[in-house]
Amino acid sequence: MSHELQADKGWRIWWKLTRPHTLTASFAPVFLGTMIALYDTNINWLLFLAMLFACLLIQAATNMFNEYYDFARGLDSEESVGIGGAIVRNGVKPKTVMQLALLLYGVAALLGIYICYESSWMLLVVGAVSMLIGYLYTGGPYPIAYTPFGELFSGVVMGMLIVLISTFIQVGTIPYSAILISIPSALLVAAIMLSNNIRDLVEDKEGGRKTMAILVGRKNAIKVLASFFIISYLWIVGLVLMQVVTPFALLVLLSIKKPMHAIKLFKEKENPLEVGLAMKDTALTNTIFVFLLGIGLLIGYFI
């Protein structure tokens, strides 16, 4: 058994259960949405922190639901790559994983109530729907992750919606520019999910999933992944040319080596363990791209 698939000990069990490489998909859009709001209002940093931690908790809980239901459906084994492994490798009881996920949801809900109190109670509905989607991503009778729509739901909720809510709670409205700026964030979160499905294509197919990667085939899935990257970069260039965002937004181009390396690895390697770095580069592309975009907006605001 490779080192990556060995059992963990102590705090590492719980840390890996959160699938930390996916948590950046929560931090980056909250930061970006807040930087967009900077152009219209003074930032309430307590609201920012509440939104940030609520999103991180929801993402971690969603990962735990994933771990629980994939185990319950017999999809995870000790050899499965890309999972926390708390149940199949570390002996944590499935019930404990579910209880921990629900606890994190509960704390996120309390933070959500504070956010609503400081902004708008309308967000209760939006937040509840988002949390429900997080659960239904792998839970329920028809898990979203097992369908071709996993990338769509994750991109819209984790990529776009978090950006827009982060702007709304500060400004009280959603500027049109925020919608345009959130598009690459949605595409890059979808890319994280797609890269995961490309890596797990064989195992998912054997498990009865019908992901986009399975339906279009590995080569075409890699092409779709590349298109997500290309459109994201060209989109920002277009927004700069249309003067929707500051030219400093072009800082995102500094991250371009990551997606190029990810696509190269996916084309050259097929073993799930060997393409793990490609998945990591895809997640880092989202983090670095969106963070640099936020930094670009911040610099543009002061200059």
KEKE-3310 file (N, C-alpha, C; in steps of 0.2 Angstrom, whole numbers, plus 5000, padded with zeros to 4 digits):
npx = (5004:5003:5011:5002:4990:4990:4985:4979:4984:4979:4976:4977:4968:4956:4958:4961:4949:4941:4945:4956:4961:4951:4945:4949:4941:4931:4936:4942:4932:4924:4933:4935:4922:4920:4930:4925:4914:4920:4922:4910:4906:4910:4920:4913:4921:4918:4907:4913:4922:4912:4905:4915:4920:4908:4906:4917:4915:4903:4908:4917:4908:4900:4910:4911:4899:4900:4910:4903:4892:4897:4904:4893:4886:4895:4905:4918:4934:4948:4958:4954:4957:4959:4950:4945:4947:4943:4934:4935:4949:4954:4946:4935:4919:4905:4893:4899:4905:4894:4888:4897:4897:4884:4885:4894:4887:4877:4884:4888:4875:4871:4880:4876:4863:4867:4873:4862:4855:4863:4862:4852:4836:4832:4842:4841:4834:4841:4853:4849:4845:4857:4864:4856:4858:4872:4871:4863:4872:4880:4871:4854:4842:4845:4859:4868:4881:4883:4878:4878:4878:4885:4897:4890:4881:4890:4899:4890:4885:4896:4906:4900:4888:4893:4902:4893:4884:4893:4897:4884:4880:4888:4886:4872:4865:4867:4879:4879:4892:4897:4891:4897:4910:4910:4909:4922:4926:4915:4917:4930:4929:4920:4929:4937:4929:4927:4940:4942:4933:4938:4950:4944:4937:4936:4934:4922:4914:4913:4906:4893:4891:4886:4894:4899:4912:4912:4902:4906:4918:4936:4946:4938:4933:4945:4947:4936:4939:4951:4945:4937:4947:4953:4943:4941:4952:4952:4940:4943:4952:4944:4935:4943:4947:4934:4933:4927:4933:4948:4964:4973:4968:4973:4983:4979:4985:4997:4995:4994:5003:4999:4986:4990:5000:4992:4983:4993:4998:4986:4984:4995:4996:4986:4984:4976:4983:4994:4989:4986:4993:4989:4976:4978:4984:4974:4965:4973:4974:4961:4961:4973:4970:4958:4961:4971:4964:4955:4965:4970:4959:4958:4971:4968:4958:4964:4973)
npy = (4994:5011:5026:5036:5030:5025:5022:5035:5045:5051:5069:5070:5062:5068:5080:5077:5072:5083:5086:5095:5101:5105:5116:5128:5132:5138:5149:5158:5164:5171:5181:5187:5192:5201:5210:5216:5222:5232:5243:5250:5252:5253:5240:5228:5219:5209:5203:5198:5189:5180:5175:5169:5159:5152:5147:5139:5129:5123:5118:5109:5100:5096:5088:5078:5072:5067:5058:5049:5044:5039:5028:5021:5017:5008:5013:5017:5011:5004:5006:5017:5033:5050:5052:5056:5045:5042:5032:5020:5018:5022:5018:5025:5027:5027:5033:5043:5051:5057:5063:5073:5080:5086:5093:5103:5109:5114:5124:5132:5137:5145:5155:5160:5165:5176:5183:5186:5194:5205:5209:5204:5195:5188:5180:5169:5159:5158:5153:5141:5134:5132:5125:5113:5109:5106:5095:5086:5084:5072:5065:5058:5051:5052:5057:5072:5072:5060:5062:5070:5083:5088:5097:5109:5112:5113:5123:5134:5136:5135:5143:5155:5159:5161:5172:5182:5183:5187:5199:5205:5205:5215:5226:5227:5225:5218:5222:5223:5221:5212:5200:5198:5197:5186:5174:5168:5162:5153:5144:5139:5133:5123:5116:5110:5100:5093:5089:5080:5070:5066:5060:5050:5042:5028:5021:5027:5024:5010:5010:5014:5027:5042:5053:5068:5067:5053:5051:5059:5054:5051:5059:5069:5075:5080:5090:5098:5102:5110:5120:5127:5133:5141:5149:5156:5164:5172:5178:5187:5196:5201:5208:5218:5225:5230:5239:5235:5230:5234:5236:5230:5218:5209:5202:5189:5182:5178:5165:5156:5145:5134:5128:5124:5115:5106:5101:5095:5085:5077:5073:5065:5055:5042:5034:5035:5039:5045:5056:5064:5076:5084:5086:5093:5105:5110:5114:5123:5132:5138:5144:5153:5161:5167:5173:5182:5189:5196:5203:5211:5219:5226:5233:5241:5249:5257:5264)
npz = (5000:4996:5002:5003:5005:5017:5034:5045:5059:5075:5075:5062:5056:5057:5051:5038:5035:5032:5020:5015:5004:4996:5003:5000:4990:4996:5003:4994:4985:4995:4999:4986:4983:4994:4991:4979:4984:4991:4983:4984:4997:5015:5022:5033:5044:5053:5048:5036:5041:5048:5037:5030:5039:5040:5027:5025:5035:5030:5018:5023:5030:5019:5012:5022:5022:5009:5011:5020:5013:5001:5007:5013:5001:4996:4988:4992:4997:5005:4996:4989:4981:4985:4995:5012:5021:5034:5038:5030:5031:5043:5053:5059:5065:5054:5059:5067:5058:5051:5062:5065:5054:5054:5065:5061:5051:5060:5067:5057:5053:5064:5062:5050:5054:5061:5051:5043:5052:5052:5039:5028:5030:5020:5016:5023:5016:5005:5010:5017:5006:4999:5009:5009:4996:4997:5005:4997:4987:4989:4996:5000:4989:4975:4972:4968:4964:4957:4945:4929:4932:4943:4942:4937:4948:4959:4954:4952:4965:4975:4968:4961:4969:4982:4980:4976:4987:4997:4993:4993:5007:5012:5004:5002:4990:4974:4963:4945:4940:4949:4946:4933:4936:4944:4936:4931:4944:4946:4936:4939:4951:4947:4939:4948:4953:4941:4938:4948:4945:4933:4937:4945:4936:4931:4943:4948:4937:4938:4950:4947:4944:4934:4929:4921:4916:4914:4904:4893:4891:4894:4887:4881:4892:4898:4888:4890:4903:4901:4893:4903:4910:4900:4896:4908:4910:4898:4900:4910:4904:4894:4903:4908:4896:4893:4903:4915:4926:4935:4927:4935:4938:4929:4935:4937:4927:4932:4937:4928:4924:4933:4928:4916:4918:4925:4915:4906:4914:4916:4903:4901:4911:4919:4930:4945:4957:4951:4945:4955:4958:4947:4950:4962:4957:4950:4960:4966:4956:4956:4968:4968:4957:4959:4971:4967:4958:4967:4974:4964:4962:4974:4974:4963:4968:4978:4970)
capx = (5000:5007:5011:4996:4984:4991:4980:4982:4984:4978:4973:4977:4962:4950:4960:4960:4942:4938:4948:4958:4963:4945:4942:4951:4935:4926:4940:4944:4926:4922:4938:4933:4915:4922:4934:4920:4910:4925:4921:4903:4905:4916:4919:4911:4925:4915:4903:4917:4924:4907:4904:4921:4919:4902:4907:4922:4911:4898:4912:4920:4903:4899:4915:4910:4893:4902:4913:4898:4887:4901:4905:4887:4884:4900:4910:4925:4938:4955:4962:4951:4961:4956:4945:4948:4948:4942:4930:4938:4956:4956:4941:4930:4912:4901:4889:4902:4906:4888:4886:4902:4895:4878:4888:4897:4881:4874:4888:4887:4868:4871:4884:4871:4858:4871:4874:4855:4853:4867:4861:4845:4834:4830:4847:4840:4831:4847:4858:4846:4845:4864:4866:4853:4862:4878:4869:4861:4878:4881:4866:4848:4841:4848:4865:4870:4888:4883:4875:4882:4877:4890:4901:4886:4879:4896:4901:4886:4884:4902:4910:4897:4884:4897:4905:4888:4882:4899:4896:4877:4880:4892:4883:4865:4863:4872:4881:4880:4899:4899:4889:4902:4917:4910:4909:4928:4926:4911:4921:4936:4926:4918:4935:4940:4925:4928:4946:4941:4929:4942:4954:4940:4932:4936:4931:4915:4910:4911:4901:4887:4890:4885:4897:4901:4918:4910:4897:4909:4925:4942:4949:4934:4933:4951:4946:4931:4943:4955:4940:4935:4953:4954:4937:4942:4957:4950:4935:4945:4955:4938:4932:4948:4946:4928:4934:4922:4937:4954:4969:4977:4965:4977:4987:4977:4989:5003:4993:4993:5007:4996:4982:4994:5003:4987:4981:4998:4998:4980:4985:5001:4995:4979:4983:4973:4988:4999:4986:4984:4996:4985:4970:4980:4986:4967:4962:4977:4972:4955:4963:4977:4967:4953:4964:4975:4959:4954:4971:4970:4953:4961:4976:4964:4954:4968:4977)
capy = (5000:5017:5030:5041:5027:5022:5025:5041:5044:5058:5075:5070:5058:5073:5085:5074:5071:5089:5086:5102:5104:5108:5121:5135:5134:5143:5155:5163:5168:5176:5186:5191:5196:5207:5215:5219:5227:5238:5249:5253:5253:5251:5233:5225:5214:5204:5200:5195:5183:5176:5172:5165:5153:5148:5143:5134:5124:5120:5114:5103:5096:5093:5083:5073:5069:5063:5052:5045:5041:5035:5022:5018:5014:5004:5016:5018:5006:5006:5008:5023:5039:5056:5053:5057:5038:5041:5027:5014:5016:5024:5015:5030:5025:5031:5038:5048:5056:5060:5068:5079:5085:5089:5098:5109:5113:5118:5130:5137:5140:5150:5161:5162:5169:5182:5186:5188:5199:5211:5211:5203:5189:5184:5176:5163:5155:5156:5149:5135:5130:5130:5119:5107:5106:5103:5088:5082:5082:5065:5062:5058:5045:5054:5062:5076:5070:5054:5064:5075:5090:5090:5103:5114:5114:5116:5130:5140:5137:5137:5148:5161:5162:5164:5178:5187:5184:5190:5206:5208:5206:5221:5232:5227:5224:5214:5226:5219:5219:5207:5194:5196:5195:5179:5169:5163:5158:5147:5139:5136:5128:5117:5113:5106:5094:5089:5086:5074:5065:5063:5055:5044:5040:5021:5019:5030:5020:5003:5011:5016:5035:5045:5060:5071:5063:5046:5052:5062:5051:5055:5064:5075:5078:5085:5096:5103:5105:5115:5126:5130:5137:5146:5154:5160:5169:5176:5182:5193:5200:5204:5213:5223:5228:5233:5243:5233:5229:5237:5232:5226:5211:5204:5199:5182:5179:5175:5159:5152:5139:5129:5124:5121:5109:5101:5098:5091:5079:5073:5070:5060:5050:5040:5031:5040:5042:5049:5062:5068:5082:5088:5089:5099:5111:5113:5117:5129:5137:5142:5148:5158:5165:5171:5178:5187:5194:5200:5208:5216:5224:5230:5238:5246:5253:5262:5268)
capz = (5000:4995:5008:5003:5006:5024:5039:5048:5067:5079:5072:5055:5054:5057:5046:5031:5033:5029:5013:5016:4997:4993:5007:4996:4986:5000:5005:4988:4983:5000:4998:4980:4984:4998:4987:4975:4989:4993:4978:4985:5004:5020:5024:5039:5044:5057:5043:5032:5045:5049:5030:5028:5043:5038:5020:5027:5039:5025:5013:5026:5031:5013:5011:5026:5019:5004:5014:5023:5008:4997:5011:5013:4995:4994:4983:4995:5000:5008:4991:4986:4981:4986:5001:5019:5023:5041:5039:5027:5033:5050:5058:5062:5064:5050:5063:5070:5053:5050:5067:5065:5048:5056:5070:5057:5048:5065:5069:5051:5053:5069:5059:5045:5057:5063:5044:5041:5056:5050:5032:5026:5032:5014:5015:5026:5011:5000:5014:5018:4999:4998:5013:5006:4990:5000:5008:4992:4983:4989:5000:4997:4984:4969:4973:4962:4962:4953:4939:4925:4934:4948:4940:4937:4955:4963:4951:4954:4973:4978:4965:4960:4974:4988:4978:4976:4994:5001:4991:4995:5014:5013:5000:5002:4983:4970:4957:4939:4939:4953:4942:4928:4940:4948:4931:4932:4950:4945:4931:4942:4956:4943:4936:4953:4953:4935:4939:4953:4941:4928:4941:4948:4931:4931:4950:4947:4932:4941:4956:4944:4943:4928:4929:4915:4913:4911:4898:4887:4890:4897:4882:4880:4899:4898:4884:4894:4909:4898:4891:4909:4912:4895:4896:4914:4909:4893:4903:4914:4899:4891:4907:4908:4890:4893:4908:4920:4931:4934:4923:4939:4938:4925:4940:4937:4923:4935:4939:4922:4924:4936:4924:4910:4921:4926:4909:4904:4918:4914:4896:4901:4916:4920:4936:4950:4961:4948:4943:4961:4957:4943:4954:4967:4953:4948:4966:4967:4950:4958:4974:4966:4952:4962:4976:4963:4956:4973:4976:4959:4963:4980:4972:4959:4973:4981:4965)
cpx = (5004:5006:5005:4990:4985:4986:4984:4981:4982:4974:4972:4971:4956:4952:4959:4953:4938:4940:4950:4959:4957:4942:4944:4945:4930:4930:4940:4937:4923:4926:4936:4927:4916:4926:4930:4916:4914:4924:4914:4902:4911:4915:4918:4915:4923:4911:4907:4919:4918:4905:4909:4921:4913:4903:4912:4919:4906:4902:4915:4914:4901:4904:4914:4904:4895:4906:4908:4894:4891:4902:4899:4885:4890:4905:4917:4927:4944:4959:4960:4956:4957:4951:4949:4950:4947:4938:4933:4945:4958:4951:4936:4923:4908:4896:4892:4904:4900:4887:4891:4900:4889:4880:4890:4892:4877:4877:4887:4880:4868:4875:4879:4866:4861:4871:4867:4853:4857:4865:4854:4842:4832:4836:4846:4838:4837:4852:4855:4846:4852:4866:4862:4856:4869:4877:4867:4866:4879:4875:4859:4847:4844:4853:4867:4877:4888:4880:4880:4882:4881:4894:4896:4884:4885:4899:4897:4885:4891:4906:4906:4893:4888:4900:4899:4885:4887:4898:4889:4877:4883:4888:4875:4861:4868:4873:4881:4887:4901:4897:4894:4908:4916:4910:4916:4928:4921:4914:4926:4934:4923:4923:4938:4936:4926:4935:4946:4937:4933:4947:4950:4936:4931:4932:4923:4911:4908:4906:4894:4885:4889:4888:4898:4907:4917:4906:4901:4916:4930:4945:4945:4933:4939:4950:4941:4935:4947:4951:4938:4941:4954:4949:4938:4947:4955:4944:4937:4949:4949:4935:4937:4947:4939:4927:4929:4927:4944:4959:4973:4974:4969:4982:4985:4982:4995:5001:4993:4997:5003:4991:4985:4997:4998:4985:4986:4998:4992:4981:4990:5000:4988:4979:4981:4978:4993:4996:4984:4987:4992:4979:4972:4982:4979:4964:4966:4976:4966:4957:4967:4974:4962:4956:4968:4970:4956:4959:4971:4965:4955:4966:4972:4960:4958:4972:4973)
cpy = (5006:5021:5034:5037:5023:5025:5030:5040:5051:5063:5074:5066:5064:5078:5083:5073:5077:5090:5094:5106:5107:5114:5128:5137:5138:5149:5160:5167:5172:5182:5190:5195:5202:5212:5219:5224:5233:5244:5253:5254:5251:5244:5232:5219:5208:5200:5196:5188:5178:5172:5167:5158:5148:5144:5138:5128:5120:5116:5108:5098:5092:5087:5077:5069:5064:5057:5047:5041:5037:5028:5018:5014:5010:5006:5016:5012:5008:5009:5015:5029:5045:5057:5054:5050:5037:5034:5020:5012:5018:5021:5019:5027:5029:5036:5044:5054:5060:5065:5074:5083:5089:5095:5104:5113:5117:5125:5135:5140:5145:5156:5164:5167:5176:5186:5189:5194:5206:5213:5210:5196:5185:5179:5169:5157:5153:5151:5142:5130:5128:5125:5113:5104:5103:5096:5083:5080:5075:5061:5061:5052:5046:5059:5065:5074:5064:5056:5068:5082:5092:5096:5109:5117:5117:5122:5135:5141:5139:5142:5155:5164:5164:5170:5183:5188:5188:5198:5209:5209:5213:5227:5233:5226:5220:5218:5221:5217:5213:5200:5192:5194:5188:5173:5165:5159:5152:5142:5135:5131:5122:5113:5108:5100:5090:5086:5079:5069:5062:5058:5049:5040:5032:5018:5021:5026:5013:5004:5014:5023:5036:5052:5062:5068:5057:5047:5054:5058:5055:5060:5070:5079:5083:5091:5101:5106:5111:5121:5130:5135:5142:5151:5159:5166:5174:5181:5188:5198:5204:5210:5219:5228:5232:5238:5241:5232:5233:5233:5228:5219:5206:5201:5191:5178:5175:5168:5154:5145:5133:5125:5121:5115:5103:5097:5093:5084:5074:5069:5064:5054:5048:5037:5037:5043:5046:5056:5066:5075:5087:5090:5094:5105:5114:5117:5123:5134:5141:5146:5154:5163:5170:5176:5183:5192:5199:5205:5213:5221:5229:5235:5243:5251:5259:5266:5271)
cpz = (5000:5001:5009:5005:5013:5029:5042:5056:5069:5075:5065:5052:5052:5052:5039:5029:5030:5022:5012:5009:4994:4997:5004:4992:4989:5002:5000:4986:4988:4999:4992:4981:4989:4995:4982:4978:4991:4989:4980:4993:5009:5022:5031:5040:5048:5052:5038:5035:5046:5042:5028:5032:5041:5032:5021:5030:5034:5020:5017:5028:5025:5011:5016:5024:5013:5006:5017:5018:5003:5000:5011:5007:4992:4989:4986:4998:5002:5002:4987:4987:4982:4991:5007:5022:5030:5042:5037:5029:5040:5056:5062:5061:5059:5053:5065:5065:5051:5056:5067:5059:5050:5061:5066:5054:5054:5067:5063:5051:5058:5066:5054:5048:5059:5056:5042:5045:5054:5043:5030:5028:5026:5013:5018:5021:5007:5004:5015:5011:4998:5002:5011:5000:4992:5002:5002:4987:4983:4993:4997:4991:4977:4969:4967:4960:4957:4946:4935:4927:4940:4948:4940:4944:4959:4961:4953:4961:4976:4975:4964:4966:4980:4986:4979:4983:4998:4999:4993:5003:5016:5010:5001:4995:4980:4963:4951:4938:4943:4950:4937:4931:4943:4943:4932:4938:4950:4941:4934:4947:4952:4940:4942:4954:4947:4935:4943:4949:4936:4932:4943:4943:4931:4937:4950:4943:4935:4947:4953:4943:4936:4927:4922:4912:4911:4905:4892:4886:4892:4893:4882:4886:4900:4894:4887:4900:4906:4896:4897:4911:4907:4895:4903:4913:4904:4895:4906:4909:4896:4896:4908:4902:4890:4899:4914:4926:4930:4930:4928:4940:4933:4929:4939:4932:4926:4937:4934:4921:4927:4932:4918:4912:4922:4920:4906:4908:4916:4907:4896:4906:4917:4927:4942:4955:4958:4946:4949:4961:4953:4946:4959:4963:4951:4954:4967:4962:4953:4964:4972:4962:4955:4968:4973:4960:4961:4975:4970:4960:4969:4978:4968:4963:4976:4976:4960)
residu = (MET:SER:HIS:GLU:LEU:GLN:ALA:ASP:LYS:GLY:TRP:ARG:ILE:TRP:TRP:LYS:LEU:THR:ARG:PRO:HIS:THR:LEU:THR:ALA:SER:PHE:ALA:PRO:VAL:PHE:LEU:GLY:THR:MET:ILE:ALA:LEU:TYR:ASP:THR:ASN:ILE:ASN:TRP:LEU:LEU:PHE:LEU:ALA:MET:LEU:PHE:ALA:CYS:LEU:LEU:ILE:GLN:ALA:ALA:THR:ASN:MET:PHE:ASN:GLU:TYR:TYR:ASP:PHE:ALA:ARG:GLY:LEU:ASP:SER:GLU:GLU:SER:VAL:GLY:ILE:GLY:GLY:ALA:ILE:VAL:ARG:ASN:GLY:VAL:LYS:PRO:LYS:THR:VAL:MET:GLN:LEU:ALA:LEU:LEU:LEU:TYR:GLY:VAL:ALA:ALA:LEU:LEU:GLY:ILE:TYR:ILE:CYS:TYR:GLU:SER:SER:TRP:MET:LEU:LEU:VAL:VAL:GLY:ALA:VAL:SER:MET:LEU:ILE:GLY:TYR:LEU:TYR:THR:GLY:GLY:PRO:TYR:PRO:ILE:ALA:TYR:THR:PRO:PHE:GLY:GLU:LEU:PHE:SER:GLY:VAL:VAL:MET:GLY:MET:LEU:ILE:VAL:LEU:ILE:SER:THR:PHE:ILE:GLN:VAL:GLY:THR:ILE:PRO:TYR:SER:ALA:ILE:LEU:ILE:SER:ILE:PRO:SER:ALA:LEU:LEU:VAL:ALA:ALA:ILE:MET:LEU:SER:ASN:ASN:ILE:ARG:ASP:LEU:VAL:GLU:ASP:LYS:GLU:GLY:GLY:ARG:LYS:THR:MET:ALA:ILE:LEU:VAL:GLY:ARG:LYS:ASN:ALA:ILE:LYS:VAL:LEU:ALA:SER:PHE:PHE:ILE:ILE:SER:TYR:LEU:TRP:ILE:VAL:GLY:LEU:VAL:LEU:MET:GLN:VAL:VAL:THR:PRO:PHE:ALA:LEU:LEU:VAL:LEU:LEU:SER:ILE:LYS:LYS:PRO:MET:HIS:ALA:ILE:LYS:LEU:PHE:LYS:GLU:LYS:GLU:ASN:PRO:LEU:GLU:VAL:GLY:LEU:ALA:MET:LYS:ASP:THR:ALA:LEU:THR:ASN:THR:ILE:PHE:VAL:PHE:LEU:LEU:GLY:ILE:GLY:LEU:LEU:ILE:GLY:TYR:PHE:ILE)
# end
